Amino acid sequence: MRDALTGGNNPLSISTRLRRHRFEALLRAFRDLADMSVVDLGGRPSMWQQLPVRPRRVVCVNVEDHESPGDWLITLKGDACDFQAIKRLGSFDLAFSNSTIEHVGGHARRVEFANAIRSLAPRYWVQTPNRYFPIEPHAVFPAFQFLPTRLRVSVARRWPLSPLGNDGDLIDEILSIELLSATDLRFYFPEAKIWRERVVGLTKSLSAYHDATTR
């Protein structure tokens, strides 16, 4: 059942269909994506390999090691907030991030992340799960984000749909997730438009996007 809901590369999973819908919104915002050089902060190469439209160049920056699949799609192990190191790879048309800003580690780090996004490219798209959607996406459990830490740990250990706690320190993993609201996202990206991804009328995720070249 978990695979049907969250199943990574499963084309029939709910998460896969929602990612496809999100990508269609990205294309509406940036119709020339195929001609762009993109830096993906916190992303993995597998996402870009599955998309129907391939950018001219993609650099994925992630704290984890990932193999670079080809010349057009390369990976860099590093800190997504360290825009000076990323800039050494060249210039970019679009800074992209999917479900990363809620993991960078506190308000000050989110400010650094937002500054990195703006510094790396004139266009950006930053997606994050909505804090007030009833099903928390990391544990796949209702209102998980509002529970006390001890109860969240207990749920993550026992809830069969939760992918949390497969390795490492479970408490550390749970405390590293800080979901944002629309108000929070607007604070970090005040110049951006906010696109709301809705499921049964409720906002599941939020995307801040901006194109400084169209002023």
LOVO-7232 format. One record per residue (C-alpha): residue number from 1; residue in one letter; x, y, z. Coordinates in steps of 0.25 Angstrom, whole numbers, padded with zeros to 4 digits. Layout:
<rs>
<NUM, "A", <X, Y, Z>>
...
</rs>
This chain:
<rs>
<1, "M", <0000, 0000, 0000>>
<2, "R", <0011, 0010, 0003>>
<3, "D", <0017, 0008, -0011>>
<4, "A", <0003, 0012, -0017>>
<5, "L", <0004, 0025, -0009>>
<6, "T", <0018, 0029, -0009>>
<7, "G", <0025, 0019, -0018>>
<8, "G", <0037, 0026, -0023>>
<9, "N", <0038, 0022, -0038>>
<10, "N", <0024, 0015, -0038>>
<11, "P", <0017, 0022, -0050>>
<12, "L", <0003, 0019, -0043>>
<13, "S", <0007, 0024, -0029>>
<14, "I", <0000, 0036, -0024>>
<15, "S", <0013, 0044, -0022>>
<16, "T", <0018, 0041, -0036>>
<17, "R", <0005, 0046, -0042>>
<18, "L", <0006, 0059, -0033>>
<19, "R", <0020, 0061, -0037>>
<20, "R", <0016, 0060, -0052>>
<21, "H", <0005, 0071, -0049>>
<22, "R", <0015, 0079, -0042>>
<23, "F", <0025, 0078, -0054>>
<24, "E", <0013, 0083, -0063>>
<25, "A", <0012, 0095, -0055>>
<26, "L", <0027, 0097, -0055>>
<27, "L", <0026, 0097, -0070>>
<28, "R", <0015, 0107, -0071>>
<29, "A", <0023, 0116, -0063>>
<30, "F", <0036, 0114, -0071>>
<31, "R", <0032, 0110, -0085>>
<32, "D", <0047, 0110, -0090>>
<33, "L", <0052, 0100, -0079>>
<34, "A", <0058, 0091, -0090>>
<35, "D", <0068, 0102, -0094>>
<36, "M", <0072, 0105, -0079>>
<37, "S", <0083, 0102, -0070>>
<38, "V", <0077, 0097, -0057>>
<39, "V", <0083, 0096, -0043>>
<40, "D", <0075, 0087, -0034>>
<41, "L", <0078, 0089, -0019>>
<42, "G", <0075, 0076, -0012>>
<43, "G", <0071, 0068, -0024>>
<44, "R", <0074, 0055, -0029>>
<45, "P", <0077, 0051, -0044>>
<46, "S", <0066, 0041, -0044>>
<47, "M", <0055, 0052, -0044>>
<48, "W", <0061, 0059, -0057>>
<49, "Q", <0063, 0046, -0064>>
<50, "Q", <0048, 0043, -0063>>
<51, "L", <0043, 0056, -0068>>
<52, "P", <0037, 0057, -0082>>
<53, "V", <0045, 0070, -0085>>
<54, "R", <0060, 0070, -0082>>
<55, "P", <0067, 0084, -0079>>
<56, "R", <0080, 0086, -0087>>
<57, "R", <0088, 0084, -0074>>
<58, "V", <0085, 0080, -0060>>
<59, "V", <0094, 0081, -0048>>
<60, "C", <0088, 0074, -0035>>
<61, "V", <0094, 0078, -0022>>
<62, "N", <0092, 0068, -0011>>
<63, "V", <0099, 0065, 0003>>
<64, "E", <0098, 0050, -0002>>
<65, "D", <0106, 0044, -0013>>
<66, "H", <0099, 0041, -0026>>
<67, "E", <0106, 0036, -0039>>
<68, "S", <0106, 0046, -0051>>
<69, "P", <0098, 0039, -0062>>
<70, "G", <0103, 0047, -0073>>
<71, "D", <0109, 0060, -0079>>
<72, "W", <0096, 0068, -0078>>
<73, "L", <0093, 0063, -0064>>
<74, "I", <0103, 0064, -0053>>
<75, "T", <0104, 0063, -0038>>
<76, "L", <0111, 0071, -0027>>
<77, "K", <0112, 0066, -0013>>
<78, "G", <0111, 0079, -0005>>
<79, "D", <0103, 0089, 0003>>
<80, "A", <0091, 0095, -0004>>
<81, "C", <0093, 0107, 0004>>
<82, "D", <0107, 0110, -0001>>
<83, "F", <0105, 0117, -0014>>
<84, "Q", <0119, 0122, -0015>>
<85, "A", <0124, 0108, -0017>>
<86, "I", <0112, 0105, -0027>>
<87, "K", <0115, 0117, -0035>>
<88, "R", <0129, 0111, -0039>>
<89, "L", <0121, 0102, -0048>>
<90, "G", <0117, 0113, -0057>>
<91, "S", <0104, 0121, -0059>>
<92, "F", <0090, 0116, -0058>>
<93, "D", <0077, 0120, -0064>>
<94, "L", <0068, 0114, -0053>>
<95, "A", <0070, 0110, -0039>>
<96, "F", <0061, 0099, -0035>>
<97, "S", <0058, 0092, -0022>>
<98, "N", <0048, 0081, -0018>>
<99, "S", <0044, 0078, -0004>>
<100, "T", <0058, 0083, 0002>>
<101, "I", <0056, 0096, 0009>>
<102, "E", <0049, 0089, 0020>>
<103, "H", <0061, 0080, 0023>>
<104, "V", <0072, 0091, 0023>>
<105, "G", <0072, 0093, 0038>>
<106, "G", <0065, 0105, 0044>>
<107, "H", <0061, 0119, 0041>>
<108, "A", <0075, 0125, 0039>>
<109, "R", <0079, 0113, 0029>>
<110, "R", <0066, 0115, 0021>>
<111, "V", <0070, 0130, 0019>>
<112, "E", <0083, 0125, 0014>>
<113, "F", <0076, 0115, 0005>>
<114, "A", <0067, 0126, -0001>>
<115, "N", <0079, 0135, -0003>>
<116, "A", <0086, 0124, -0010>>
<117, "I", <0074, 0122, -0019>>
<118, "R", <0074, 0137, -0023>>
<119, "S", <0089, 0137, -0025>>
<120, "L", <0090, 0126, -0034>>
<121, "A", <0080, 0129, -0045>>
<122, "P", <0070, 0140, -0050>>
<123, "R", <0059, 0130, -0049>>
<124, "Y", <0055, 0120, -0038>>
<125, "W", <0044, 0110, -0034>>
<126, "V", <0044, 0105, -0020>>
<127, "Q", <0034, 0095, -0015>>
<128, "T", <0031, 0090, -0001>>
<129, "P", <0020, 0082, 0006>>
<130, "N", <0009, 0090, 0012>>
<131, "R", <0010, 0090, 0027>>
<132, "Y", <-0005, 0090, 0028>>
<133, "F", <-0008, 0079, 0019>>
<134, "P", <-0015, 0068, 0028>>
<135, "I", <-0005, 0056, 0024>>
<136, "E", <0009, 0059, 0027>>
<137, "P", <0017, 0054, 0015>>
<138, "H", <0029, 0049, 0021>>
<139, "A", <0022, 0039, 0031>>
<140, "V", <0009, 0038, 0023>>
<141, "F", <0001, 0040, 0036>>
<142, "P", <-0010, 0050, 0039>>
<143, "A", <-0005, 0062, 0047>>
<144, "F", <0009, 0056, 0050>>
<145, "Q", <0015, 0070, 0049>>
<146, "F", <0007, 0075, 0061>>
<147, "L", <0010, 0063, 0070>>
<148, "P", <0020, 0064, 0082>>
<149, "T", <0034, 0058, 0078>>
<150, "R", <0033, 0046, 0087>>
<151, "L", <0019, 0042, 0080>>
<152, "R", <0025, 0045, 0066>>
<153, "V", <0036, 0035, 0069>>
<154, "S", <0026, 0025, 0074>>
<155, "V", <0017, 0026, 0062>>
<156, "A", <0029, 0026, 0052>>
<157, "R", <0034, 0013, 0058>>
<158, "R", <0020, 0006, 0057>>
<159, "W", <0012, 0012, 0046>>
<160, "P", <0014, 0003, 0034>>
<161, "L", <0013, 0014, 0023>>
<162, "S", <0024, 0022, 0029>>
<163, "P", <0037, 0022, 0022>>
<164, "L", <0044, 0029, 0034>>
<165, "G", <0054, 0022, 0042>>
<166, "N", <0060, 0012, 0032>>
<167, "D", <0074, 0016, 0036>>
<168, "G", <0081, 0026, 0046>>
<169, "D", <0076, 0033, 0058>>
<170, "L", <0061, 0034, 0057>>
<171, "I", <0059, 0046, 0066>>
<172, "D", <0070, 0053, 0058>>
<173, "E", <0062, 0050, 0045>>
<174, "I", <0049, 0055, 0051>>
<175, "L", <0055, 0068, 0057>>
<176, "S", <0061, 0071, 0044>>
<177, "I", <0048, 0073, 0037>>
<178, "E", <0041, 0087, 0038>>
<179, "L", <0029, 0088, 0029>>
<180, "L", <0026, 0102, 0024>>
<181, "S", <0013, 0110, 0022>>
<182, "A", <0010, 0119, 0011>>
<183, "T", <0013, 0131, 0020>>
<184, "D", <0026, 0125, 0023>>
<185, "L", <0029, 0123, 0009>>
<186, "R", <0025, 0137, 0005>>
<187, "F", <0035, 0142, 0016>>
<188, "Y", <0047, 0135, 0010>>
<189, "F", <0043, 0139, -0005>>
<190, "P", <0034, 0152, -0004>>
<191, "E", <0036, 0155, -0019>>
<192, "A", <0031, 0141, -0023>>
<193, "K", <0017, 0136, -0028>>
<194, "I", <0012, 0124, -0020>>
<195, "W", <0006, 0113, -0027>>
<196, "R", <-0003, 0103, -0019>>
<197, "E", <-0003, 0089, -0022>>
<198, "R", <-0017, 0084, -0018>>
<199, "V", <-0023, 0070, -0014>>
<200, "V", <-0038, 0069, -0012>>
<201, "G", <-0038, 0084, -0010>>
<202, "L", <-0027, 0085, 0000>>
<203, "T", <-0013, 0090, -0002>>
<204, "K", <-0003, 0079, -0002>>
<205, "S", <0009, 0087, -0006>>
<206, "L", <0014, 0101, -0009>>
<207, "S", <0023, 0106, -0019>>
<208, "A", <0030, 0120, -0020>>
<209, "Y", <0034, 0124, -0034>>
<210, "H", <0040, 0136, -0040>>
<211, "D", <0045, 0141, -0053>>
<212, "A", <0054, 0154, -0051>>
<213, "T", <0056, 0154, -0066>>
<214, "T", <0042, 0159, -0069>>
<215, "R", <0042, 0171, -0061>>
</rs>
